[in-house]
Amino acid sequence: MAAQTYMEFEKPLMELEKKIEELAGLSGDMDLTKEISKLEKKADAVREDIFNNLSRWQTAQIARHINRPFTLDYLDLIFTEFTELHGDRNFGDDHAIVGGLARLDGEPVMVIGHQKGRDTKEKVFRNFGMPNPEGYRKALRLMEMAERFKLPIITFVDTPGAFPGIGAEERGQAEAIARNLREMASLTVPIIVVITGEGGSGGALAIAVGDRILMLEHSVYAVISPEGCAAILWSDGTKGEQAAEALKLTSKDIKALDVIDEIVGEPVGGAHRDHEAMAASLHEALTRNLTELKKIPASDLVELRYQKFRKMTRCME
C-alpha cells in the first residue's frame, strides 16, 4: 500500500505517528518499548477522537482520500476468479468503469464499479473516475449479461460524477445514464450497491439502482459535489465546507433519509488505513445481504425495488 497521506485535520495524529516511527528507528540502540507503547496509546486515543467528531466537509475529504480502496482493490480482496470484460460494443472501452465476472465465496456474480487512479498517469488513464457514456453502456451490457445468466449484480460507486466533456455530451451522456436507471429498475436478478467513496450525482446513480444499497461509514452521497454546489449558490467554489454542511451528504445523513439500507463501519482512521479490515467488513455485509435477496422471487424483487425508490420523496429538516 502507498505511504500514508495525512489530511489537515489529522495533523496532531501525524506528529504522534512520526514520533513513534523515530523512536522505533532508535530502538536498536536502546530499550524504548515503554515510551513507544505510551505514544501508541495516545495516538489511538487521538485517532478515535478525530474520527468520532468529523464534520461533513472532513468526511468528504476522507471519501476522496488517495489511499482509499478502489473497485479493483475490493475485487482482489473479496472476490476470486475475476475476469474483466471490456467495451460497450459501440464506441470503445471506458477505463473509468471496470466490470466482469467473479466469484463471491464460490458463487458467480457480476461486479461493476467506478475506478479511480492513484498516481498522475493512472488518474489520467481512469479519467479521474468520471465515466463517459460508453462506460455506462459497458456497465449496462454487463448487467444484461448477468440477467441472461441469472447472476447477482454487485456495483461499487466511487465517482465525482459523470464526465461533463463535449465529446461525452455528443455521444449521449444523459441518455446513457437515463437508460441505465430504467433498465436497472426492471432487472430480475438481485442487485447490491455499495457507495465506497464519492457518490456524485447521476454519474453515481447510473450504477446505483439496487435492492440493497450499502454505504461505507466515511463515504458521501449527494446530487452535486460541495465545491460545485458552492459555485452555483454563491459563485464561489471555495465555500465547499459550507456547502457540505447544507448538502447533508454523510452516511448518517443518507441513512436518516432512508436512501440507503445499511452503513458498513470502517476501521478507526478510515478504510484507507486498513484495506484488509475494510474488505473483511464489506465481505460480511455483501454475503449476508445476498443470502437474503436470493430468497425473494424475481417478480417480488422488481416490485420491492420499485417501491423502495418510490418512497424516497421526503425532506429532512
C-alpha positions in Angstrom: 0.0 0.0 0.0 1.2 3.6 -0.7 2.8 5.7 2.0 0.3 7.3 4.5 -1.1 10.6 3.3 -2.4 12.9 6.1 -5.2 15.4 5.9 -5.0 18.8 7.5 -7.3 17.8 10.4 -5.1 14.8 11.1 -2.0 17.0 12.0 -2.0 16.1 15.7 -2.1 12.4 14.8 0.6 12.8 12.1 3.0 14.3 14.7 2.5 11.4 17.1 2.9 8.7 14.5 6.1 10.3 13.1 7.4 10.4 16.7 6.6 6.8 17.1 8.5 6.0 13.9 11.5 8.0 15.0 11.6 6.1 18.4 11.2 2.8 16.7 14.2 3.6 14.5 16.3 4.2 17.6 15.1 1.1 19.5 18.0 -0.9 18.2 20.4 1.2 20.3 18.2 1.4 23.5 15.0 0.0 25.0 12.3 2.4 24.2 9.4 0.0 24.5 7.6 1.8 27.3 7.9 5.2 25.5 6.6 3.8 22.2 3.7 2.0 24.0 2.7 5.2 25.7 2.8 7.2 22.5 0.8 4.4 20.6 -1.9 4.6 23.2 -2.0 8.4 22.9 -2.2 8.1 19.1 -5.1 5.6 19.3 -7.0 8.0 21.6 -6.3 11.0 19.3 -7.3 9.0 16.2 -10.5 7.9 17.8 -11.4 11.4 18.9 -10.8 12.8 15.5 -12.8 10.3 13.6 -15.7 10.3 16.1 -16.1 14.1 15.6 -15.8 14.6 11.9 -17.5 17.5 10.1 -19.3 16.8 6.9 -16.5 18.5 5.0 -13.9 16.4 6.7 -15.9 13.3 5.8 -15.9 14.4 2.1 -12.1 14.7 2.3 -11.8 11.1 3.6 -14.1 9.8 0.9 -11.7 11.2 -1.7 -8.5 10.0 0.1 -5.9 8.8 -2.4 -5.2 5.6 -0.5 -8.8 4.6 -0.1 -9.6 1.2 -1.6 -11.0 1.3 -5.1 -13.1 -1.2 -7.0 -10.1 -3.2 -8.2 -8.8 -3.4 -4.6 -12.0 -4.9 -3.4 -12.1 -7.3 -6.3 -8.7 -8.5 -5.2 -9.5 -8.7 -1.5 -13.1 -10.0 -1.6 -13.7 -11.9 -4.8 -11.9 -14.7 -6.7 -11.5 -15.6 -10.4 -12.2 -12.1 -11.6 -12.4 -11.9 -15.4 -12.6 -8.3 -16.7 -14.9 -7.7 -19.6 -14.3 -4.7 -21.9 -16.1 -2.3 -24.2 -19.7 -1.2 -24.9 -19.7 -2.9 -28.4 -20.5 0.6 -29.8 -17.8 3.2 -29.3 -15.0 1.9 -27.1 -13.8 0.8 -23.6 -14.1 3.3 -20.8 -11.4 2.8 -18.2 -13.3 4.8 -15.5 -15.6 1.8 -15.1 -14.4 -1.7 -14.7 -16.5 -4.9 -14.6 -16.7 -8.5 -15.2 -17.4 -12.0 -13.9 -16.1 -13.1 -10.4 -16.9 -15.4 -7.6 -18.1 -14.4 -4.1 -17.4 -17.3 -1.8 -17.6 -19.6 -4.8 -20.8 -18.2 -6.2 -20.6 -16.5 -9.7 -21.6 -12.8 -9.7 -21.2 -9.8 -12.0 -19.2 -7.0 -10.4 -19.2 -3.5 -11.8 -17.6 -0.3 -10.4 -16.0 3.1 -10.9 -12.2 3.0 -10.9 -10.0 6.0 -9.9 -6.2 6.2 -10.1 -3.5 7.0 -7.5 -0.6 8.4 -9.5 -0.9 11.0 -12.2 -0.6 8.5 -15.1 -3.3 6.2 -13.7 -5.6 9.2 -12.8 -5.5 10.3 -16.5 -6.0 6.7 -17.7 -9.0 6.3 -15.5 -10.3 9.8 -16.3 -10.3 10.6 -12.5 -13.1 8.1 -12.1 -15.5 10.1 -14.3 -17.1 7.8 -16.9 -18.1 8.7 -20.5 -21.4 7.4 -21.9 -19.6 4.3 -23.2 -18.7 3.5 -19.6 -22.3 3.4 -18.6 -23.2 1.4 -21.8 -20.5 -1.1 -20.9 -22.0 -1.4 -17.4 -25.5 -1.9 -18.9 -24.1 -4.6 -21.3 -22.7 -6.5 -18.3 -25.9 -6.1 -16.4 -27.9 -7.5 -19.3 -25.5 -10.4 -19.5 -26.0 -11.0 -15.7 -29.7 -11.1 -16.3 -29.4 -13.7 -19.1 -27.3 -16.0 -16.9 -29.2 -15.3 -13.7 -26.2 -13.8 -11.9 -26.5 -11.4 -9.0 -25.0 -7.9 -9.6 -22.7 -6.1 -7.2 -21.7 -2.5 -8.0 -19.1 -0.2 -6.4 -19.8 3.5 -6.6 -16.9 6.0 -6.3 -17.1 9.0 -8.7 -17.2 12.8 -8.5 -19.8 12.5 -11.3 -20.2 11.6 -15.0 -17.6 13.3 -17.3 -19.0 16.6 -18.5 -16.9 17.0 -21.7 -18.2 18.0 -25.1 -17.5 14.6 -26.5 -19.4 12.9 -23.8 -22.4 15.1 -24.4 -22.2 14.5 -28.2 -22.2 10.7 -27.6 -25.3 10.9 -25.3 -24.2 11.1 -21.7 -27.7 12.0 -20.4 -29.4 9.3 -22.4 -26.9 6.6 -21.3 -27.5 7.5 -17.6 -31.2 7.6 -18.0 -31.3 4.2 -19.8 -29.3 2.6 -17.0 -31.8 3.9 -14.5 -34.7 2.5 -16.4 -33.1 -0.9 -17.1 -31.7 -1.4 -13.6 -35.2 -0.8 -12.2 -36.5 -3.8 -14.1 -33.7 -6.4 -13.8 -34.9 -9.6 -12.2 -31.6 -10.5 -10.5 -30.5 -9.3 -7.1 -28.6 -6.0 -7.2 -26.4 -4.8 -4.3 -24.9 -1.3 -4.5 -22.0 -0.1 -2.4 -21.1 3.5 -2.1 -17.4 3.2 -1.3 -16.1 6.8 -1.7 -17.8 9.6 -3.6 -21.3 9.1 -4.7 -21.6 12.0 -7.1 -24.8 12.9 -8.8 -26.2 11.0 -11.8 -22.7 9.6 -12.5 -23.1 7.6 -9.3 -26.8 6.8 -9.7 -26.3 5.3 -13.1 -25.0 2.1 -11.4 -26.7 2.6 -8.1 -30.3 1.4 -8.6 -30.4 -1.7 -6.4 -32.3 -3.9 -4.0 -29.9 -3.2 -1.2 -27.8 0.0 -1.0 -24.8 -0.1 1.4 -22.6 2.9 2.2 -19.2 2.9 3.9 -19.1 4.9 7.1 -16.9 7.7 5.7 -18.3 7.8 2.2 -20.5 10.6 0.8 -23.6 10.6 -1.5 -25.0 13.8 -3.0 -26.6 15.3 -6.0 -23.5 17.5 -6.5 -20.1 18.0 -5.1 -19.7 20.6 -2.3 -17.5 22.7 -4.5 -19.9 22.5 -7.4 -22.8 23.4 -5.1 -20.9 26.4 -3.7 -20.0 27.6 -7.2 -23.7 27.6 -8.2 -25.2 29.0 -5.0 -22.5 31.6 -4.0 -20.4 31.8 -7.2 -17.5 30.8 -5.0 -16.2 27.2 -5.2 -14.0 27.8 -2.2 -17.1 27.6 0.1 -17.2 23.9 -0.2 -17.1 23.4 3.6 -20.3 25.5 4.0 -22.0 23.6 1.1 -21.1 20.2 2.6 -23.0 21.1 5.7 -26.0 22.1 3.7 -26.0 19.1 1.5 -26.1 16.6 4.4 -24.1 14.1 2.4 -22.6 11.7 5.0 -23.7 8.1 5.6 -25.6 9.0 8.7 -27.5 11.8 6.9 -28.4 9.5 4.0 -29.4 6.7 6.3 -31.7 9.1 8.1 -33.4 9.8 4.8 -33.9 6.0 4.1 -32.0 6.4 0.8 -29.6 3.6 1.9 -30.2 0.4 3.8 -27.0 -0.1 5.8 -23.9 1.7 6.9 -20.8 -0.5 6.8 -18.4 0.5 9.5 -14.8 1.4 8.7 -11.6 0.7 10.7 -10.7 3.5 13.1 -8.9 6.1 11.0 -10.7 5.2 7.8 -10.7 2.5 5.1 -7.5 4.0 3.6 -5.5 2.9 6.7 -6.5 -0.8 6.6 -7.7 -2.2 3.3 -7.9 -5.8 4.6 -10.1 -4.9 7.6 -12.4 -2.8 5.4 -12.7 -5.6 2.9 -13.5 -8.2 5.6 -16.3 -6.0 6.9 -17.7 -5.4 3.5 -17.4 -9.1 2.6 -19.6 -10.0 5.5 -22.2 -7.4 4.6 -22.3 -8.5 0.9 -22.7 -12.2 1.7 -25.4 -11.5 4.3 -27.5 -9.3 2.0 -27.0 -11.5 -1.0 -28.2 -14.5 1.0 -31.4 -12.6 2.0 -32.1 -11.3 -1.5 -31.7 -14.8 -3.1 -34.8 -15.9 -1.1 -37.0 -13.4 -2.8 -38.8 -14.4 -6.0 -37.8 -12.4 -9.1 -41.2 -10.8 -9.6 -41.3 -9.6 -6.0 -37.7 -8.4 -6.2 -38.6 -6.0 -9.0 -41.8 -4.7 -7.2 -39.9 -4.2 -4.0 -37.2 -2.3 -5.8 -39.8 -0.1 -7.4 -41.5 0.6 -4.1 -38.1 1.3 -2.5 -37.3 4.2 -4.8 -40.9 5.5 -4.9 -40.6 6.1 -1.1 -37.5 8.4 -1.5 -39.5 11.6 -1.5 -39.5 13.1 2.0 -37.3 16.0 3.2 -35.0 16.2 6.2 -35.1 19.3 8.3 
